[in-house]
């Protein structure tokens, strides 16, 4: 997320005071008043001058005034300017690097255990929630699909993937399908989806049924529904799942402490769809990505920031890890932790036989 020419709208004094306000609010969690900024700014400015600057920052959308206080707090736009322009990220101290390295190196089990360890370490070091997607499975492209009618409204789906891998699935359907219906369905699906990744097939089936239902005849709708059920058994394998640790750390965060907010947030973690979609955006990015508040595009994360980074094995991005916390998080510390953990997890997975 960006805003238009921030340097043109904020002079050095306004930038300095905004940086001070964000740092103080992150540290104390209380709205920041002009007197406090005057004491800590190191600038010979009167409280009246600082109040004027704060009023300008509020008019530009960088800070806001809570109803209960004369002080101000950063907005998502203010945090974004702070992170992009004012934040000075220091390298992670060697002690923390060694702690992460040793934790991953001590894990002797397979990739999933390494992922769980990385998630737990992100959580314990940041005291926030750590999340790591499992390494992506090998590519599975649909070669051919066939349906064979069985008794009692059952159909055998035969999926051929990657040219030679055959998977058979028995599906219980709501009605009987004649052999000719099944043949037409298979022909339609093979024409539409042969050669595509199963993940892509699943997504396009849902999208096609949702957006173009009025343009499809009943046989095509039946074909799509049959295919959805046939590939849904792959969902647990094909869909990139994740391991999350430290969700309970968020219960101690004032901005997230309402029962309703926590319930919805934990539901989002359990349902996984929104979280996976957000993490997937980092698969195509280089380095650390930061989603602040409403930038995520999901209302449930409006009061959260998510700091992510992809991890790489054999020069290929195979997953994403990150930290979930309030927008009022210590970005200068969380960013290098996420960055280093992603690199060390990739190295640890690389060394696994």
N, C-alpha and C positions, 0 to 999 in steps of 0.2 A: 504494500500500500504506500502511496506517496502523495504529496500535495505539491501545489504549484510553486516553484521557485522559493523555497523557505528562506534562503539566504537573503532574498530581496525584501522579505517582509520583517525580518528580525535583525536588528543591529547587534553589534557585539555586546552591548550592555544587556539587551533583552535576552540574548542567548545565554549569557553568563547567569543571569538571575533565574531563567528557566531551568538551567542545569542544576543550580543550587536547590531550587524548589523540588525538582524530581528526586535528587539524591536524598534530601531531607525527608521527603514523604516516604520513600522506599525504606529509609532507616527507621523512622519513628511511627509511621502509619497514621499520622495526624495531619489535618489540614495545616498548611504553612501560612503564617501571617507575615505582614510587612515588617514588623519589628524583628521577628526572628531572622528574616532574610537580611535585614540591615546589620544585625550583629555578626552574621556569619559570612557575609558576602566579601568582606575585605575591601569594599569600595566605599568611598566617602559620599554616600548618598543618603538623603533624608528619607524618613518613612513615607513622606508625601510623594517624593519622586518614585520610590519603589511601588507605592500604590498605583500611581499612574501607569507604570510599566505593566503591572499586573492586570490593570483594567484593559490595556491594549492586548495583552496576551489572551485574556478571556474573550475579547471581541473577535480575535483571530481563531479562537477555538483550541488553543493550546492548553488552557487550564479552565477549571470550573469552580464555582463556589457552592459547596454543600449548604443546604438550607439551615443547618444547625450551627454553622460556624462562619466567622468573618474571614477565615483563612481560605486558601485555595488548594486544589489537588490537580494533578495532571489528568488530561483526557487521553484517549487512545492516540490522538494526533500529537499531543505533547510527548508521550512516551516514544512514539515513532521518530519524532525529530531528535529526541535525546539519544536514542539507540543509533540512528543513522549518522548523526552529525556531532554530538557532544561526548558520547561514551568513549572512554579510553579503556579498552580491554587489555588486561595484563596477562602474560603467559601463566598457565597454571603452575603453581609451585611444585617442585620436584617431589615433595612428600606425597602430594595427592596423586601425581602421575604414577608413582611407584605403588601406591595403594591400589589403584585401579588395575595396573599391570599384574601385580601379584594375585589379586582376586581372580582375574580371568585365567592366569597361568595355572592356578591351583585347581581349576575345574577340569577334571579328567574325563567327564562324560561327553556326550555328543553335542551338536550345534544348539539344540533346543535348551540344554542345560546351560550352555554359555550365554545364550540370550537371557535366560532367567537371572543369571548372575549379574549380567550387565545392567538389567533393569533394577535389580535390588541395589546395586552400587550407586547408580544414578540417584535413586531415592534416598539412600542413607547419607550420601555426601551433600546433597542439596537440601535435604529435609522437605522435599516436595514429592510429587509423583513421577516415577520413572517409567518410560514405556519403550519397548523395543519390538519391532515386527520380526517374526520368524523369517529366516532366510527363504527367499522365494524358491519354490519347487522348480524342477527342470521344466522346460517348455513342453506344453502338451497342445499340439495342434490337431484339430479334428480332420481326419481323413475321410471317414464315411460313417453314416449312421443308418441302421436298419431296424425295423420293428417286426416282431413275429407275434401273432395272436395266440394267446393261451386261454385256458378255461377261466370261468368266474371273473370276467372283466379284467383279466390280467394280460399284460403285454411284456414280452421280452425285448429290451432295447440292447442292441449290439453296437457298441462304440469302437471304432478303430481310430487310434490316435498315433501320431508320428509315423504313419505309414504301415505299422506292423503290430502295435500294441492293441490287444483286443480286451475289452471289458464288457461283461454281460450283466445286465441289471433287470430284475423283474419288478414291474411297476403295477400297483393296484390302482385301477382307474374307476371313474364314476359310471362309465357306461361301456358297453361292448363296441369294439371297433372292428369293422370288416377288414379282410385282408387288402381289399382294393383301397380303402381309406388309409391304411397304414402304408401301403406302397406309395400313394400320392404324397403323403406327409414326408416320407423319407426322401423322395425325389426333390421336393421343394426345399427341404433343409440342406440336402447335399449341394444343391445349386447355389443356395444363399450363403452357406457357412463353411464349406469344405476349404481346408487350408488355413483357417483362422484359429488363433489361440482359444482354448476353452474359456479362459477368463473373458475374452472379448465376446465370444459367443453368448455367454450368460448375460453380459451387460446388454448386448444388442437385442437379445430375445425380449428382455424386460422393456427396453425402450421401444421396440417395434410394436409390442402389444399395447403399450401405454399411449403412444402418439398416433398410430395409424390404424387403430381398430376400425374406424369407420370406412377405411379404404380396403380392408381385407375381407375376403369371403370366408365363410365358416370353415372351409377345409384348411385354409391357411392358419386361421386362429387355432384350430385343433392341432395342426402341425407344430405350431409354436408352443402350445401348452404341453404337448408330448415331449418336445425337446427340452423344455424347462425342467420337467420332472426327471428326464434321463440324465441331464448334466448336474442336477442339484446334489446328487450323491457325492459329486466332486467338490462341493462347496467348501467342506472343511479342509480339503487338501489344496485346492486351487486358490481360494481366497487367502490373501496374506493376513494371517492372524497375528496377534501381538500378545506380549506378556507385559502386564502392568504391575507395578509394586509401589507401595507407599501411598495409596489413595487416602488412607486415614490421616496422613499428614495434612491433607487439605481441610480436615475438620477443625484444625486449630487456626486457620486463616480467617481473620475477621470478615473480609469481603465475601467469603464463600460459606460462612458459618450458618446461614439460615437452613433449616431442615429441608425446605422445598428446593433450594438451590442444590444442596448436596444430593438429595434424592435424584433429581434430574441428571446431575453430573454423573453419579454412579450408574444410573440407568444407561447413559450414553456409553460409558466404559464397557458395560456388560453387553449391550446390543452391538457395539463395535462398528457399525456401518459408518457413522459420521466421523468417528476417530480415524478409521482406516482411510476414508476419503481425504481427510486432512493430511495424514501422514504420506499418502500416495503422492501428494503434490511435491513432496521433498525428494521423491525418487528421481525426478528429472532436474533437480537443482544441484548446483555445485556449492559445497560447504554448508555452513550453518544458515538455517532459515528461521525467522522469528515471526510468529503470528500473534498480533497484539489485539486483544478484545474482539471487536466486531470484524476485524480483518479475516478471521477464520471463515466467515460466511455462515456460521452456525450459532444460533441464539444461545444455545446452552453454554458456549464458550465465551460469551460476551464479557464476563468478568475475569477471564483467564488469559494468560499468555502461554504459548506453546513454542518451545525452542527445540528445533530438530536438526539432524544432520544425517545424511546417508552413510551407510558403511559398505565397504568394497572388498570383494574377494575375487582374485584372478582378474583384476582390472575391470570388473563388472559390478555395478551397484546391485546388491542382493537384498537390501533391507534399509530400514530407517529406525533411528532411535531418537529419544527426546525427553524433555522434562516439561511437565504440566504444573503450572502454579498460578498465583494471582498476577494480574498486570503489575502489581506492586512487588516485583521480584528483583533480586540482586543480579541484574543482567550481566554486569561486569564479571561476576563469578560463574554464573550458570553457563554462559556462552562457551568459555574455554573448557569447562567440564564436559559439555556435550560434544564439543569438537574432538577432544582428546579421547574420550570413551569410544567414539565412532571409529577413530583410527586404530585404537588398540583392539577393539572387538573384531574389526576386519583382519588384523594381523593374527589374532588368536584363531579365527576360523580358517585362515589360510594355512596355518600350521597343522590343522587337524587332518588326519589321514582320510 
